[in-house]
Amino acid sequence: MKVSNKEIALTIRKTPSAISYLKKNNNEEFLIVKLGVLCNKLNLDADDLMAMHSLKNIELKRVTS
């Protein structure tokens, strides 16, 4: 699923140019903000993210065993 700079800007009440500036000058923070917007869009909370992380670890253990 994609999320545009414009959508991020609307969600966090910033301008699209501010989001472009953030992406260019602090990509790590931009990715965290983008993840937050995606989680909000998908209605995911911290418990959901932890469950996905656990499932991913279980799957990785199966593949490497």
HELIX and SHEET records of a PDB file:
HELIX    1   1 ASN A    5  ILE A   12  1                                   8    
HELIX    2   2 PRO A   16  ASN A   25  1                                  10    
HELIX    3   3 ASN A   27  LYS A   41  1                                  15    
HELIX    4   4 ALA A   46  THR A   64  1                                  19    
END                                                                             
